[in-house]
């Protein structure tokens, strides 16, 4: 019978994106929706943003990360992965809380798109005013 590997999970949200992140001891391999991280998030800045919790806690290369993410765009998904990863690391080792909290990695970013209002072309924009 196979022994169960210890695995920790965390859910992260940003804008309209939701990421379920699973962390287990390993070699530092990333799989996002069945693809490598570099292929899924082609921009290096977004890759670094998603990996920030590992960099801060100095755990890069020691954990395998598997992510299921849906909704939103690349920026929102990277932010959701970041929060989910931080929460998974917190479950793995509660003593990392002060390190993660100091860098703001446990705070959910509340900013979302403002809704369009009736009688206007956008959320705040107005149609051009004509005096005559």
Secondary structure, DSSP 8 states (H G I E B T S, - for coil): ------EEEEEEEETTEEEEEEEEESS--EEETTEEHHHHS-SHHHHHHHHHHHHHHT-TTTEEEEEEEESS-HHHHHHHHHHHHHHHHHHH-GGGHHHHHHTTTTS----------TTSSSSS--------
